[in-house]
Amino acid sequence: KDANAALLSNFEVYQLLTDLKQQRKESGKTKQSSGQQNLNTIMYETLKYISKTPCRYQSPETVRDFLVAMKDHKLTK
């Protein structure tokens, strides 16, 4: 399957952004370009919004169980 065309769940986006945030903290502060500052703002706003949703409390197992349960319904994008 084409990895660029895959859909992500809110849980996966939340995990990705929190992991990136943690990596940036560990790597230390460096001078950032305006493009990098814009990306940081987008990441911050997205995390702020998505943290208020139930995905914050989900786990990979619950997402997998849901997808398995919905497979029989043959839903499309």
All heavy atoms as a GROMACS GRO file, in nm:
protein
  624
    1LYS      N    1   0.083  -0.119   0.000
    1LYS     CA    2   0.000   0.000   0.000
    1LYS      C    3   0.087   0.124   0.000
    1LYS      O    4   0.199   0.123   0.051
    1LYS     CB    5  -0.092   0.000   0.121
    1LYS     CG    6  -0.193  -0.112   0.117
    1LYS     CD    7  -0.294  -0.096   0.227
    1LYS     CE    8  -0.396  -0.206   0.215
    1LYS     NZ    9  -0.508  -0.186   0.302
    2ASP      N   10   0.032   0.230  -0.054
    2ASP     CA   11   0.104   0.356  -0.063
    2ASP      C   12   0.104   0.425   0.073
    2ASP      O   13  -0.001   0.465   0.124
    2ASP     CB   14   0.038   0.445  -0.168
    2ASP     CG   15   0.112   0.575  -0.189
    2ASP    OD1   16   0.222   0.593  -0.131
    2ASP    OD2   17   0.062   0.661  -0.264
    3ALA      N   18   0.221   0.438   0.133
    3ALA     CA   19   0.231   0.497   0.267
    3ALA      C   20   0.189   0.644   0.269
    3ALA      O   21   0.144   0.694   0.371
    3ALA     CB   22   0.374   0.484   0.319
    4ASN      N   23   0.202   0.713   0.157
    4ASN     CA   24   0.164   0.853   0.152
    4ASN      C   25   0.013   0.873   0.145
    4ASN      O   26  -0.036   0.982   0.167
    4ASN     CB   27   0.229   0.922   0.032
    4ASN     CG   28   0.379   0.933   0.049
    4ASN    OD1   29   0.428   0.946   0.160
    4ASN    ND2   30   0.451   0.925  -0.061
    5ALA      N   31  -0.060   0.767   0.112
    5ALA     CA   32  -0.205   0.778   0.098
    5ALA      C   33  -0.279   0.718   0.218
    5ALA      O   34  -0.400   0.712   0.217
    5ALA     CB   35  -0.250   0.709  -0.030
    6ALA      N   36  -0.208   0.675   0.318
    6ALA     CA   37  -0.270   0.611   0.434
    6ALA      C   38  -0.342   0.713   0.521
    6ALA      O   39  -0.302   0.828   0.529
    6ALA     CB   40  -0.165   0.537   0.516
    7LEU      N   41  -0.447   0.668   0.585
    7LEU     CA   42  -0.520   0.751   0.680
    7LEU      C   43  -0.464   0.726   0.820
    7LEU      O   44  -0.430   0.613   0.854
    7LEU     CB   45  -0.668   0.718   0.678
    7LEU     CG   46  -0.742   0.746   0.548
    7LEU    CD1   47  -0.887   0.698   0.558
    7LEU    CD2   48  -0.739   0.893   0.516
    8LEU      N   49  -0.457   0.830   0.899
    8LEU     CA   50  -0.411   0.817   1.036
    8LEU      C   51  -0.526   0.843   1.132
    8LEU      O   52  -0.608   0.931   1.109
    8LEU     CB   53  -0.300   0.920   1.066
    8LEU     CG   54  -0.170   0.906   0.988
    8LEU    CD1   55  -0.078   1.022   1.021
    8LEU    CD2   56  -0.103   0.774   1.018
    9SER      N   57  -0.527   0.767   1.239
    9SER     CA   58  -0.627   0.793   1.344
    9SER      C   59  -0.577   0.909   1.430
    9SER      O   60  -0.460   0.945   1.427
    9SER     CB   61  -0.646   0.668   1.430
    9SER     OG   62  -0.529   0.643   1.505
   10ASN      N   63  -0.668   0.967   1.505
   10ASN     CA   64  -0.629   1.075   1.596
   10ASN      C   65  -0.525   1.025   1.697
   10ASN      O   66  -0.434   1.098   1.734
   10ASN     CB   67  -0.750   1.129   1.671
   10ASN     CG   68  -0.837   1.217   1.584
   10ASN    OD1   69  -0.802   1.244   1.470
   10ASN    ND2   70  -0.949   1.259   1.638
   11PHE      N   71  -0.538   0.899   1.738
   11PHE     CA   72  -0.441   0.842   1.831
   11PHE      C   73  -0.302   0.841   1.770
   11PHE      O   74  -0.204   0.876   1.835
   11PHE     CB   75  -0.482   0.700   1.870
   11PHE     CG   76  -0.376   0.628   1.948
   11PHE    CD1   77  -0.352   0.660   2.079
   11PHE    CD2   78  -0.298   0.531   1.887
   11PHE    CE1   79  -0.252   0.596   2.151
   11PHE    CE2   80  -0.198   0.466   1.958
   11PHE     CZ   81  -0.176   0.498   2.090
   12GLU      N   82  -0.291   0.801   1.643
   12GLU     CA   83  -0.161   0.796   1.576
   12GLU      C   84  -0.101   0.936   1.561
   12GLU      O   85   0.020   0.954   1.579
   12GLU     CB   86  -0.174   0.728   1.440
   12GLU     CG   87  -0.206   0.581   1.451
   12GLU     CD   88  -0.248   0.518   1.320
   12GLU    OE1   89  -0.327   0.580   1.246
   12GLU    OE2   90  -0.201   0.407   1.291
   13VAL      N   91  -0.183   1.034   1.530
   13VAL     CA   92  -0.135   1.172   1.519
   13VAL      C   93  -0.087   1.221   1.655
   13VAL      O   94   0.020   1.280   1.667
   13VAL     CB   95  -0.245   1.265   1.462
   13VAL    CG1   96  -0.202   1.410   1.468
   13VAL    CG2   97  -0.281   1.224   1.321
   14TYR      N   98  -0.164   1.193   1.759
   14TYR     CA   99  -0.127   1.233   1.894
   14TYR      C  100   0.006   1.170   1.935
   14TYR      O  101   0.095   1.238   1.987
   14TYR     CB  102  -0.238   1.194   1.993
   14TYR     CG  103  -0.208   1.229   2.135
   14TYR    CD1  104  -0.219   1.360   2.179
   14TYR    CD2  105  -0.168   1.132   2.227
   14TYR    CE1  106  -0.191   1.394   2.310
   14TYR    CE2  107  -0.140   1.165   2.357
   14TYR     CZ  108  -0.151   1.297   2.399
   14TYR     OH  109  -0.123   1.330   2.528
   15GLN      N  110   0.022   1.041   1.910
   15GLN     CA  111   0.147   0.972   1.942
   15GLN      C  112   0.264   1.031   1.866
   15GLN      O  113   0.370   1.056   1.923
   15GLN     CB  114   0.135   0.823   1.910
   15GLN     CG  115   0.062   0.743   2.012
   15GLN     CD  116   0.131   0.742   2.146
   15GLN    OE1  117   0.068   0.773   2.245
   15GLN    NE2  118   0.255   0.707   2.154
   16LEU      N  119   0.246   1.055   1.738
   16LEU     CA  120   0.353   1.110   1.655
   16LEU      C  121   0.396   1.247   1.705
   16LEU      O  122   0.516   1.274   1.722
   16LEU     CB  123   0.307   1.121   1.509
   16LEU     CG  124   0.404   1.187   1.412
   16LEU    CD1  125   0.529   1.103   1.395
   16LEU    CD2  126   0.338   1.210   1.278
   17LEU      N  127   0.301   1.334   1.734
   17LEU     CA  128   0.334   1.468   1.779
   17LEU      C  129   0.398   1.469   1.917
   17LEU      O  130   0.491   1.546   1.942
   17LEU     CB  131   0.210   1.558   1.776
   17LEU     CG  132   0.157   1.591   1.636
   17LEU    CD1  133   0.030   1.674   1.647
   17LEU    CD2  134   0.262   1.662   1.552
   18THR      N  135   0.349   1.385   2.007
   18THR     CA  136   0.411   1.380   2.139
   18THR      C  137   0.553   1.323   2.132
   18THR      O  138   0.642   1.371   2.203
   18THR     CB  139   0.327   1.300   2.240
   18THR    OG1  140   0.297   1.172   2.186
   18THR    CG2  141   0.199   1.373   2.276
   19ASP      N  142   0.575   1.227   2.045
   19ASP     CA  143   0.710   1.173   2.026
   19ASP      C  144   0.804   1.279   1.968
   19ASP      O  145   0.918   1.293   2.012
   19ASP     CB  146   0.709   1.050   1.935
   19ASP     CG  147   0.644   0.929   2.000
   19ASP    OD1  148   0.622   0.931   2.124
   19ASP    OD2  149   0.613   0.833   1.927
   20LEU      N  150   0.756   1.354   1.868
   20LEU     CA  151   0.838   1.460   1.810
   20LEU      C  152   0.870   1.568   1.912
   20LEU      O  153   0.983   1.619   1.918
   20LEU     CB  154   0.766   1.523   1.690
   20LEU     CG  155   0.766   1.443   1.561
   20LEU    CD1  156   0.674   1.508   1.458
   20LEU    CD2  157   0.906   1.428   1.506
   21LYS      N  158   0.772   1.602   1.993
   21LYS     CA  159   0.793   1.704   2.096
   21LYS      C  160   0.900   1.658   2.195
   21LYS      O  161   0.988   1.734   2.234
   21LYS     CB  162   0.660   1.730   2.168
   21LYS     CG  163   0.666   1.838   2.273
   21LYS     CD  164   0.529   1.858   2.335
   21LYS     CE  165   0.533   1.959   2.446
   21LYS     NZ  166   0.402   1.973   2.511
   22GLN      N  167   0.894   1.530   2.234
   22GLN     CA  168   0.991   1.475   2.327
   22GLN      C  169   1.132   1.473   2.265
   22GLN      O  170   1.229   1.508   2.331
   22GLN     CB  171   0.951   1.333   2.368
   22GLN     CG  172   1.039   1.273   2.474
   22GLN     CD  173   1.033   1.350   2.605
   22GLN    OE1  174   0.931   1.406   2.641
   22GLN    NE2  175   1.144   1.352   2.676
   23GLN      N  176   1.143   1.437   2.138
   23GLN     CA  177   1.272   1.435   2.069
   23GLN      C  178   1.332   1.575   2.063
   23GLN      O  179   1.453   1.592   2.081
   23GLN     CB  180   1.257   1.380   1.927
   23GLN     CG  181   1.235   1.231   1.920
   23GLN     CD  182   1.208   1.185   1.778
   23GLN    OE1  183   1.204   1.264   1.685
   23GLN    NE2  184   1.188   1.055   1.762
   24ARG      N  185   1.250   1.673   2.038
   24ARG     CA  186   1.299   1.811   2.031
   24ARG      C  187   1.348   1.860   2.166
   24ARG      O  188   1.445   1.934   2.175
   24ARG     CB  189   1.192   1.904   1.977
   24ARG     CG  190   1.171   1.881   1.830
   24ARG     CD  191   1.070   1.975   1.774
   24ARG     NE  192   1.055   1.950   1.632
   24ARG     CZ  193   0.997   2.030   1.549
   24ARG    NH1  194   0.944   2.143   1.593
   24ARG    NH2  195   0.988   2.000   1.422
   25LYS      N  196   1.280   1.819   2.273
   25LYS     CA  197   1.325   1.857   2.407
   25LYS      C  198   1.461   1.796   2.437
   25LYS      O  199   1.547   1.859   2.495
   25LYS     CB  200   1.224   1.809   2.512
   25LYS     CG  201   1.107   1.900   2.532
   25LYS     CD  202   1.021   1.849   2.646
   25LYS     CE  203   0.902   1.938   2.668
   25LYS     NZ  204   0.815   1.888   2.776
   26GLU      N  205   1.478   1.669   2.398
   26GLU     CA  206   1.602   1.598   2.427
   26GLU      C  207   1.719   1.649   2.343
   26GLU      O  208   1.833   1.644   2.387
   26GLU     CB  209   1.583   1.449   2.404
   26GLU     CG  210   1.491   1.385   2.506
   26GLU     CD  211   1.455   1.242   2.471
   26GLU    OE1  212   1.499   1.191   2.365
   26GLU    OE2  213   1.380   1.180   2.549
   27SER      N  214   1.691   1.697   2.222
   27SER     CA  215   1.799   1.740   2.133
   27SER      C  216   1.854   1.877   2.171
   27SER      O  217   1.961   1.915   2.126
   27SER     CB  218   1.751   1.741   1.987
   27SER     OG  219   1.655   1.843   1.967
   28GLY      N  220   1.783   1.952   2.250
   28GLY     CA  221   1.830   2.083   2.293
   28GLY      C  222   1.780   2.193   2.201
   28GLY      O  223   1.726   2.168   2.094
   29LYS      N  224   1.800   2.314   2.245
   29LYS     CA  225   1.751   2.431   2.171
   29LYS      C  226   1.858   2.480   2.074
   29LYS      O  227   1.974   2.492   2.108
   29LYS     CB  228   1.715   2.544   2.268
   29LYS     CG  229   1.614   2.503   2.372
   29LYS     CD  230   1.482   2.561   2.339
   29LYS     CE  231   1.384   2.522   2.448
   29LYS     NZ  232   1.251   2.547   2.417
   30THR      N  233   1.814   2.508   1.952
   30THR     CA  234   1.901   2.570   1.852
   30THR      C  235   1.822   2.682   1.786
   30THR      O  236   1.700   2.686   1.794
   30THR     CB  237   1.946   2.469   1.745
   30THR    OG1  238   1.830   2.416   1.679
   30THR    CG2  239   2.026   2.355   1.805
   31LYS      N  240   1.890   2.770   1.719
   31LYS     CA  241   1.822   2.878   1.650
   31LYS      C  242   1.739   2.818   1.536
   31LYS      O  243   1.789   2.736   1.459
   31LYS     CB  244   1.924   2.978   1.595
   31LYS     CG  245   1.860   3.100   1.536
   31LYS     CD  246   1.958   3.211   1.514
   31LYS     CE  247   1.880   3.327   1.456
   31LYS     NZ  248   1.936   3.452   1.492
   32GLN      N  249   1.615   2.862   1.526
   32GLN     CA  250   1.523   2.803   1.430
   32GLN      C  251   1.485   2.904   1.322
   32GLN      O  252   1.472   3.023   1.348
   32GLN     CB  253   1.397   2.754   1.501
   32GLN     CG  254   1.426   2.647   1.603
   32GLN     CD  255   1.303   2.610   1.682
   32GLN    OE1  256   1.201   2.677   1.676
   32GLN    NE2  257   1.312   2.502   1.759
   33SER      N  258   1.465   2.851   1.202
   33SER     CA  259   1.420   2.935   1.092
   33SER      C  260   1.273   2.969   1.111
   33SER      O  261   1.204   2.911   1.194
   33SER     CB  262   1.440   2.862   0.959
   33SER     OG  263   1.353   2.750   0.952
   34SER      N  264   1.224   3.064   1.030
   34SER     CA  265   1.082   3.101   1.043
   34SER      C  266   0.992   2.985   1.002
   34SER      O  267   0.884   2.967   1.058
   34SER     CB  268   1.052   3.224   0.958
   34SER     OG  269   1.072   3.197   0.821
   35GLY      N  270   1.037   2.904   0.906
   35GLY     CA  271   0.959   2.786   0.867
   35GLY      C  272   0.949   2.687   0.981
   35GLY      O  273   0.844   2.627   1.004
   36GLN      N  274   1.058   2.670   1.055
   36GLN     CA  275   1.059   2.580   1.170
   36GLN      C  276   0.968   2.634   1.281
   36GLN      O  277   0.899   2.558   1.346
   36GLN     CB  278   1.201   2.561   1.222
   36GLN     CG  279   1.213   2.456   1.330
   36GLN     CD  280   1.180   2.318   1.280
   36GLN    OE1  281   1.213   2.282   1.168
   36GLN    NE2  282   1.114   2.241   1.363
   37GLN      N  283   0.968   2.764   1.299
   37GLN     CA  284   0.881   2.825   1.401
   37GLN      C  285   0.735   2.806   1.363
   37GLN      O  286   0.651   2.781   1.450
   37GLN     CB  287   0.915   2.973   1.417
   37GLN     CG  288   1.049   2.996   1.483
   37GLN     CD  289   1.091   3.143   1.482
   37GLN    OE1  290   1.032   3.224   1.412
   37GLN    NE2  291   1.193   3.175   1.559
   38ASN      N  292   0.704   2.817   1.234
   38ASN     CA  293   0.567   2.794   1.188
   38ASN      C  294   0.525   2.650   1.215
   38ASN      O  295   0.413   2.623   1.258
   38ASN     CB  296   0.553   2.826   1.040
   38ASN     CG  297   0.564   2.973   1.010
   38ASN    OD1  298   0.549   3.058   1.099
   38ASN    ND2  299   0.593   3.006   0.886
   39LEU      N  300   0.616   2.556   1.188
   39LEU     CA  301   0.588   2.415   1.213
   39LEU      C  302   0.565   2.391   1.362
   39LEU      O  303   0.474   2.318   1.401
   39LEU     CB  304   0.702   2.327   1.162
   39LEU     CG  305   0.686   2.177   1.184
   39LEU    CD1  306   0.560   2.125   1.116
   39LEU    CD2  307   0.810   2.104   1.133
   40ASN      N  308   0.644   2.454   1.446
   40ASN     CA  309   0.626   2.441   1.591
   40ASN      C  310   0.489   2.492   1.635
   40ASN      O  311   0.425   2.432   1.721
   40ASN     CB  312   0.736   2.516   1.666
   40ASN     CG  313   0.870   2.449   1.654
   40ASN    OD1  314   0.880   2.332   1.620
   40ASN    ND2  315   0.975   2.524   1.682
   41THR      N  316   0.445   2.602   1.575
   41THR     CA  317   0.314   2.657   1.607
   41THR      C  318   0.203   2.560   1.566
   41THR      O  319   0.109   2.537   1.643
   41THR     CB  320   0.293   2.793   1.537
   41THR    OG1  321   0.396   2.883   1.579
   41THR    CG2  322   0.156   2.852   1.569
   42ILE      N  323   0.216   2.502   1.449
   42ILE     CA  324   0.116   2.405   1.401
   42ILE      C  325   0.112   2.284   1.493
   42ILE      O  326   0.006   2.235   1.531
   42ILE     CB  327   0.144   2.365   1.255
   42ILE    CG1  328   0.120   2.484   1.164
   42ILE    CG2  329   0.058   2.246   1.214
   42ILE    CD1  330   0.172   2.466   1.022
   43MET      N  331   0.230   2.235   1.530
   43MET     CA  332   0.237   2.119   1.620
   43MET      C  333   0.174   2.153   1.755
   43MET      O  334   0.097   2.074   1.810
   43MET     CB  335   0.382   2.075   1.640
   43MET     CG  336   0.440   2.003   1.522
   43MET     SD  337   0.613   1.959   1.543
   43MET     CE  338   0.613   1.871   1.697
   44TYR      N  339   0.203   2.271   1.807
   44TYR     CA  340   0.148   2.313   1.937
   44TYR      C  341  -0.004   2.321   1.931
   44TYR      O  342  -0.074   2.268   2.018
   44TYR     CB  343   0.207   2.447   1.978
   44TYR     CG  344   0.139   2.508   2.098
   44TYR    CD1  345   0.168   2.462   2.227
   44TYR    CD2  346   0.044   2.609   2.084
   44TYR    CE1  347   0.104   2.515   2.337
   44TYR    CE2  348  -0.020   2.662   2.193
   44TYR     CZ  349   0.010   2.615   2.320
   44TYR     OH  350  -0.055   2.667   2.429
   45GLU      N  351  -0.057   2.388   1.830
   45GLU     CA  352  -0.202   2.405   1.819
   45GLU      C  353  -0.272   2.271   1.798
   45GLU      O  354  -0.379   2.247   1.854
   45GLU     CB  355  -0.235   2.501   1.703
   45GLU     CG  356  -0.196   2.645   1.729
   45GLU     CD  357  -0.276   2.710   1.840
   45GLU    OE1  358  -0.391   2.670   1.865
   45GLU    OE2  359  -0.221   2.804   1.902
   46THR      N  360  -0.212   2.184   1.718
   46THR     CA  361  -0.271   2.053   1.693
   46THR      C  362  -0.272   1.970   1.822
   46THR      O  363  -0.373   1.908   1.856
   46THR     CB  364  -0.195   1.979   1.582
   46THR    OG1  365  -0.194   2.060   1.464
   46THR    CG2  366  -0.260   1.845   1.551
   47LEU      N  367  -0.160   1.969   1.893
   47LEU     CA  368  -0.155   1.895   2.019
   47LEU      C  369  -0.252   1.951   2.122
   47LEU      O  370  -0.317   1.876   2.196
   47LEU     CB  371  -0.013   1.898   2.076
   47LEU     CG  372   0.074   1.779   2.045
   47LEU    CD1  373   0.216   1.801   2.096
   47LEU    CD2  374   0.018   1.651   2.099
   48LYS      N  375  -0.263   2.082   2.126
   48LYS     CA  376  -0.356   2.147   2.219
   48LYS      C  377  -0.500   2.102   2.192
   48LYS      O  378  -0.574   2.068   2.284
   48LYS     CB  379  -0.343   2.298   2.205
   48LYS     CG  380  -0.429   2.377   2.300
   48LYS     CD  381  -0.405   2.526   2.279
   48LYS     CE  382  -0.508   2.610   2.346
   48LYS     NZ  383  -0.491   2.753   2.317
   49TYR      N  384  -0.536   2.099   2.064
   49TYR     CA  385  -0.672   2.058   2.026
   49TYR      C  386  -0.694   1.909   2.051
   49TYR      O  387  -0.791   1.867   2.114
   49TYR     CB  388  -0.699   2.091   1.880
   49TYR     CG  389  -0.827   2.030   1.829
   49TYR    CD1  390  -0.950   2.088   1.859
   49TYR    CD2  391  -0.825   1.914   1.753
   49TYR    CE1  392  -1.068   2.030   1.816
   49TYR    CE2  393  -0.942   1.856   1.708
   49TYR     CZ  394  -1.063   1.915   1.740
   49TYR     OH  395  -1.179   1.857   1.696
   50ILE      N  396  -0.602   1.828   2.000
   50ILE     CA  397  -0.623   1.683   2.003
   50ILE      C  398  -0.611   1.626   2.145
   50ILE      O  399  -0.667   1.521   2.175
   50ILE     CB  400  -0.528   1.614   1.903
   50ILE    CG1  401  -0.589   1.486   1.851
   50ILE    CG2  402  -0.392   1.590   1.961
   50ILE    CD1  403  -0.522   1.430   1.730
   51SER      N  404  -0.544   1.698   2.234
   51SER     CA  405  -0.532   1.654   2.372
   51SER      C  406  -0.665   1.658   2.446
   51SER      O  407  -0.680   1.595   2.551
   51SER     CB  408  -0.430   1.739   2.447
   51SER     OG  409  -0.302   1.718   2.397
   52LYS      N  410  -0.758   1.733   2.394
   52LYS     CA  411  -0.890   1.744   2.456
   52LYS      C  412  -0.987   1.637   2.408
   52LYS      O  413  -1.103   1.635   2.449
   52LYS     CB  414  -0.949   1.882   2.428
   52LYS     CG  415  -0.868   1.995   2.488
   52LYS     CD  416  -0.924   2.129   2.447
   52LYS     CE  417  -0.834   2.242   2.498
   52LYS     NZ  418  -0.880   2.372   2.450
   53THR      N  419  -0.942   1.548   2.320
   53THR     CA  420  -1.027   1.444   2.265
   53THR      C  421  -0.995   1.310   2.332
   53THR      O  422  -0.890   1.295   2.395
   53THR     CB  423  -1.008   1.432   2.112
   53THR    OG1  424  -0.875   1.386   2.085
   53THR    CG2  425  -1.033   1.565   2.043
   54PRO      N  426  -1.083   1.211   2.317
   54PRO     CA  427  -1.062   1.081   2.381
   54PRO      C  428  -0.936   1.007   2.334
   54PRO      O  429  -0.889   0.916   2.403
   54PRO     CB  430  -1.186   1.001   2.344
   54PRO     CG  431  -1.289   1.102   2.314
   54PRO     CD  432  -1.216   1.220   2.256
   55CYS      N  433  -0.879   1.045   2.222
   55CYS     CA  434  -0.762   0.972   2.172
   55CYS      C  435  -0.646   0.977   2.270
   55CYS      O  436  -0.559   0.889   2.270
   55CYS     CB  437  -0.719   1.024   2.036
   55CYS     SG  438  -0.636   1.183   2.040
   56ARG      N  439  -0.645   1.076   2.355
   56ARG     CA  440  -0.539   1.089   2.455
   56ARG      C  441  -0.534   0.968   2.548
   56ARG      O  442  -0.430   0.932   2.601
   56ARG     CB  443  -0.562   1.217   2.534
   56ARG     CG  444  -0.458   1.244   2.637
   56ARG     CD  445  -0.485   1.373   2.706
   56ARG     NE  446  -0.370   1.406   2.791
   56ARG     CZ  447  -0.353   1.520   2.850
   56ARG    NH1  448  -0.443   1.614   2.836
   56ARG    NH2  449  -0.248   1.542   2.925
   57TYR      N  450  -0.648   0.903   2.566
   57TYR     CA  451  -0.658   0.791   2.660
   57TYR      C  452  -0.660   0.655   2.590
   57TYR      O  453  -0.675   0.553   2.656
   57TYR     CB  454  -0.784   0.807   2.746
   57TYR     CG  455  -0.788   0.942   2.812
   57TYR    CD1  456  -0.875   1.041   2.765
   57TYR    CD2  457  -0.702   0.973   2.916
   57TYR    CE1  458  -0.878   1.166   2.824
   57TYR    CE2  459  -0.705   1.099   2.976
   57TYR     CZ  460  -0.792   1.195   2.928
   57TYR     OH  461  -0.794   1.319   2.986
   58GLN      N  462  -0.647   0.653   2.459
   58GLN     CA  463  -0.650   0.528   2.385
   58GLN      C  464  -0.513   0.462   2.386
   58GLN      O  465  -0.413   0.522   2.423
   58GLN     CB  466  -0.695   0.552   2.241
   58GLN     CG  467  -0.839   0.594   2.230
   58GLN     CD  468  -0.879   0.628   2.088
   58GLN    OE1  469  -0.795   0.663   2.005
   58GLN    NE2  470  -1.007   0.617   2.060
   59SER      N  471  -0.511   0.338   2.340
   59SER     CA  472  -0.386   0.264   2.328
   59SER      C  473  -0.384   0.198   2.190
   59SER      O  474  -0.489   0.189   2.124
   59SER     CB  475  -0.377   0.158   2.437
   59SER     OG  476  -0.475   0.058   2.414
   60PRO      N  477  -0.269   0.153   2.145
   60PRO     CA  478  -0.264   0.085   2.015
   60PRO      C  479  -0.358  -0.036   2.010
   60PRO      O  480  -0.417  -0.065   1.905
   60PRO     CB  481  -0.119   0.041   2.003
   60PRO     CG  482  -0.043   0.134   2.090
   60PRO     CD  483  -0.136   0.168   2.203
   61GLU      N  484  -0.374  -0.104   2.122
   61GLU     CA  485  -0.461  -0.221   2.125
   61GLU      C  486  -0.608  -0.184   2.102
   61GLU      O  487  -0.679  -0.254   2.031
   61GLU     CB  488  -0.448  -0.295   2.260
   61GLU     CG  489  -0.313  -0.358   2.281
   61GLU     CD  490  -0.206  -0.259   2.325
   61GLU    OE1  491  -0.239  -0.154   2.385
   61GLU    OE2  492  -0.088  -0.286   2.297
   62THR      N  493  -0.654  -0.074   2.162
   62THR     CA  494  -0.794  -0.035   2.144
   62THR      C  495  -0.820   0.007   2.000
   62THR      O  496  -0.926  -0.023   1.945
   62THR     CB  497  -0.836   0.078   2.239
   62THR    OG1  498  -0.751   0.191   2.219
   62THR    CG2  499  -0.830   0.034   2.383
   63VAL      N  500  -0.725   0.075   1.938
   63VAL     CA  501  -0.741   0.115   1.798
   63VAL      C  502  -0.744  -0.009   1.710
   63VAL      O  503  -0.828  -0.022   1.620
   63VAL     CB  504  -0.628   0.212   1.754
   63VAL    CG1  505  -0.635   0.239   1.605
   63VAL    CG2  506  -0.636   0.340   1.834
   64ARG      N  507  -0.654  -0.103   1.735
   64ARG     CA  508  -0.649  -0.227   1.656
   64ARG      C  509  -0.778  -0.307   1.673
   64ARG      O  510  -0.836  -0.355   1.575
   64ARG     CB  511  -0.529  -0.312   1.698
   64ARG     CG  512  -0.505  -0.433   1.612
   64ARG     CD  513  -0.381  -0.514   1.649
   64ARG     NE  514  -0.269  -0.432   1.686
   64ARG     CZ  515  -0.216  -0.424   1.810
   64ARG    NH1  516  -0.266  -0.495   1.908
   64ARG    NH2  517  -0.112  -0.348   1.835
   65ASP      N  518  -0.827  -0.319   1.796
   65ASP     CA  519  -0.952  -0.391   1.822
   65ASP      C  520  -1.069  -0.326   1.748
   65ASP      O  521  -1.155  -0.395   1.693
   65ASP     CB  522  -0.983  -0.396   1.971
   65ASP     CG  523  -0.884  -0.483   2.048
   65ASP    OD1  524  -0.810  -0.562   1.984
   65ASP    OD2  525  -0.880  -0.471   2.172
   66PHE      N  526  -1.074  -0.195   1.748
   66PHE     CA  527  -1.180  -0.124   1.677
   66PHE      C  528  -1.174  -0.152   1.527
   66PHE      O  529  -1.275  -0.181   1.464
   66PHE     CB  530  -1.170   0.027   1.702
   66PHE     CG  531  -1.264   0.107   1.618
   66PHE    CD1  532  -1.399   0.113   1.649
   66PHE    CD2  533  -1.219   0.176   1.506
   66PHE    CE1  534  -1.487   0.187   1.571
   66PHE    CE2  535  -1.305   0.249   1.428
   66PHE     CZ  536  -1.440   0.256   1.461
   67LEU      N  537  -1.054  -0.145   1.470
   67LEU     CA  538  -1.039  -0.170   1.326
   67LEU      C  539  -1.078  -0.312   1.289
   67LEU      O  540  -1.143  -0.335   1.186
   67LEU     CB  541  -0.896  -0.140   1.281
   67LEU     CG  542  -0.856   0.007   1.285
   67LEU    CD1  543  -0.708   0.022   1.253
   67LEU    CD2  544  -0.940   0.090   1.190
   68VAL      N  545  -1.043  -0.408   1.372
   68VAL     CA  546  -1.081  -0.547   1.348
   68VAL      C  547  -1.233  -0.562   1.355
   68VAL      O  548  -1.294  -0.629   1.272
   68VAL     CB  549  -1.010  -0.641   1.448
   68VAL    CG1  550  -1.068  -0.781   1.443
   68VAL    CG2  551  -0.860  -0.645   1.419
   69ALA      N  552  -1.295  -0.498   1.454
   69ALA     CA  553  -1.440  -0.506   1.470
   69ALA      C  554  -1.514  -0.443   1.353
   69ALA      O  555  -1.620  -0.489   1.312
   69ALA     CB  556  -1.482  -0.440   1.601
   70MET      N  557  -1.456  -0.338   1.294
   70MET     CA  558  -1.524  -0.267   1.184
   70MET      C  559  -1.496  -0.330   1.048
   70MET      O  560  -1.562  -0.296   0.950
   70MET     CB  561  -1.479  -0.120   1.183
   70MET     CG  562  -1.519  -0.044   1.308
   70MET     SD  563  -1.693  -0.055   1.350
   70MET     CE  564  -1.768   0.034   1.219
   71LYS      N  565  -1.400  -0.420   1.040
   71LYS     CA  566  -1.361  -0.480   0.912
   71LYS      C  567  -1.478  -0.548   0.842
   71LYS      O  568  -1.491  -0.540   0.720
   71LYS     CB  569  -1.247  -0.579   0.934
   71LYS     CG  570  -1.177  -0.621   0.810
   71LYS     CD  571  -1.054  -0.702   0.844
   71LYS     CE  572  -0.973  -0.724   0.718
   71LYS     NZ  573  -0.848  -0.794   0.747
   72ASP      N  574  -1.564  -0.615   0.917
   72ASP     CA  575  -1.677  -0.686   0.859
   72ASP      C  576  -1.778  -0.593   0.793
   72ASP      O  577  -1.856  -0.635   0.707
   72ASP     CB  578  -1.749  -0.770   0.965
   72ASP     CG  579  -1.662  -0.883   1.015
   72ASP    OD1  580  -1.569  -0.924   0.943
   72ASP    OD2  581  -1.688  -0.930   1.128
   73HIS      N  582  -1.778  -0.467   0.830
   73HIS     CA  583  -1.874  -0.371   0.774
   73HIS      C  584  -1.831  -0.316   0.638
   73HIS      O  585  -1.908  -0.248   0.572
   73HIS     CB  586  -1.898  -0.259   0.873
   73HIS     CG  587  -1.958  -0.305   1.002
   73HIS    ND1  588  -2.087  -0.346   1.012
   73HIS    CD2  589  -1.902  -0.318   1.125
   73HIS    CE1  590  -2.112  -0.383   1.137
   73HIS    NE2  591  -2.001  -0.367   1.208
   74LYS      N  592  -1.708  -0.342   0.599
   74LYS     CA  593  -1.654  -0.302   0.470
   74LYS      C  594  -1.677  -0.153   0.440
   74LYS      O  595  -1.728  -0.116   0.334
   74LYS     CB  596  -1.712  -0.389   0.357
   74LYS     CG  597  -1.676  -0.534   0.376
   74LYS     CD  598  -1.734  -0.621   0.268
   74LYS     CE  599  -1.695  -0.765   0.298
   74LYS     NZ  600  -1.768  -0.862   0.223
   75LEU      N  601  -1.641  -0.070   0.535
   75LEU     CA  602  -1.654   0.074   0.518
   75LEU      C  603  -1.547   0.125   0.424
   75LEU      O  604  -1.438   0.068   0.414
   75LEU     CB  605  -1.642   0.145   0.653
   75LEU     CG  606  -1.746   0.105   0.758
   75LEU    CD1  607  -1.715   0.174   0.889
   75LEU    CD2  608  -1.885   0.143   0.710
   76THR      N  609  -1.575   0.233   0.355
   76THR     CA  610  -1.477   0.295   0.266
   76THR      C  611  -1.434   0.429   0.325
   76THR      O  612  -1.493   0.477   0.422
   76THR     CB  613  -1.536   0.318   0.126
   76THR    OG1  614  -1.648   0.406   0.136
   76THR    CG2  615  -1.579   0.185   0.063
   77LYS      N  616  -1.332   0.487   0.266
   77LYS     CA  617  -1.285   0.617   0.315
   77LYS      C  618  -1.396   0.717   0.311
   77LYS      O  619  -1.413   0.802   0.390
   77LYS     CB  620  -1.169   0.667   0.229
   77LYS     CG  621  -1.045   0.585   0.245
   77LYS     CD  622  -0.935   0.641   0.160
   77LYS     CE  623  -0.813   0.552   0.163
   77LYS     NZ  624  -0.708   0.601   0.081
   0.00000   0.00000   0.00000
